[in-house]
Amino acid sequence: MIKNSKTEEIIRKIAEIERLEAFRKERDKLGKYNKEKVHKKQMEFHRCLKRNRWVFGGNRSGKTECGAVEAVWWARGIHPFRENRKDVCGWVVSPTYEVQREVSQSKILSYLRPEWIEDVTMQSGRKSSPEGGVIDYITIKNVFGGLSRIGFKSADQGREKFQGASLDFVWFDEEPPQDVYEECLMRVMDRKGEIWGTMTPLKGRTWVYDEIYMNKRSNKEVWSITMEWADNPYLDSEEIELLTNAFDKESVESRRYGRFGDEGGLVYPEFDDSVHVIDPFPIPREWYDNISIDPGLHNPLSCHFYAVDFDGNVYVIAEHYESGRDIGYHAEKIKKIAEELGWPTDMKGRLKCIIDSAANQKTLSSLKSVADLFYEKGILCDTSVNKDLWSGIAAVKDWLKERPPRISIFRNCVNMIREIKGYYWGNGDAPIKADDHAMDELRYYLMSRPRPRAPKNEPISPQMRYKNKLISMHRRR
């Protein structure tokens, strides 16, 4: 009997050692976040043992990263600062399903290795490429041998859709309606679960300000922290300065420092159509620079032609913008515009462009990607664009605020002008995801760092001097 007891104790200790070793390796598998990228305030959030934790952070402060990692740690059963559970069930709540797909869902997938995923149930899109659709829930292998589930919910579904479940955790990615929050408090009661939220306070002093930030009810389990850009050591000082200067004082309070302020308005208040919109004029071919495309089939495909003068000023000179058409149709329209402009091609007669990297994904109706289909139609697509939203928006703002203007849009590019005048911040961490196709490809182009097509000191022909004189006269007019 004693021998069996000792044997069982040895087996138990071996199992515990193996579990700890597996735990160590699992932490390593979360990659650079665990090893290098986690910063001081993120670690304060993870270490806090309160059951209702919130991060009020500026954009790019790292708040969404720590929220996603927390959810993965729980689901895998590898949280370094908590007693881990088997068969965890949790929800991730986003403002809308579109925000879910673009933010929280994407973040969680980035921290989950394929071998950890038992199953994915989709609301829409293909199971084979869940990142492109809307996930209902992910079933994840727990290190204790069980199966955990992370479900995804949209706050705009209303309170009724949040009833009935018994949960271990709820993560609010951005501010939820108060009734949804209160319903989720009930969902974690049975299992003595936890709630955490990560948000940029763009709506002003709402219920979150009173209930969480000020904690007016003196709830001992409520805890919060603010994060700003300087707390993230992986944002360099030049980027912080660029982003700070890109926003007005009111926007900086919430978008940099995570402080409660007024709700955001226009993304580009720097745009002035009396300054940035000009009548078309003959552009010298030496200025032709690049074509930028944001692809769409049911949604509009946005394509604009860009030129750069010898001083580095950018001109948006032509557009193709249409929805509900296939790649063949769009390719022919783009090539027709290029032919009318006398746009340069490569030695094989192909146009070159930059395009959203999503163009590398296969379409539902074909085994070929959008980039492949454009290539077959004589348009060579460079998909290596910089899609970083915040750096891109800051870059566009930087170009727009210069006087005299560094960027001018021809008046016939009506869809770009319409979009830029109606491009508003949403309730969450990004602009409203609607009517933004030209805004996306404008960012792709400006983030490609356009340069003058020829050095200033290059000899200029008399004909070119005459053209420059006409253009200069036009700009002064």
Protein Blocks (a to p, Z undefined) as FASTA:
>chain_A
ZZmmmmmmmmmmmmmmmmmmmmmmmmmmnommlmmmpcfklmmmmmpmcfbdcddddehi
lmmmmmmmmmmmmmnopafkbccdehiacddddfblklmmmmmmmmmmmmpcfklpmbdc
dfbdcfklmmlmccfbdcdddfkopacddddddfknojklmgoiacfbdcdehjadfklm
mmmmmmmmmnopadddddddfkbjafklmmmmnomnopakbccddddfklmmkbcfklmm
mmmmmpcfklmmmmmnopacdddddfblmbcfklmpccdddddfklpmbdcddddfklcc
ddddddddfkopacdfbdcddehiafklmmmmmmmmmmmnopacdfkopacddddfklmp
ccfkbcbdfklmmmmnopacdfkbcfbfklmmmmmmmmmmpccdfbdcdfklmmlmmmmm
mcccdfblbdcdehklmmmmmmmmmmnopadfbdfklccdfklmmmmmmmmmmmmZZ
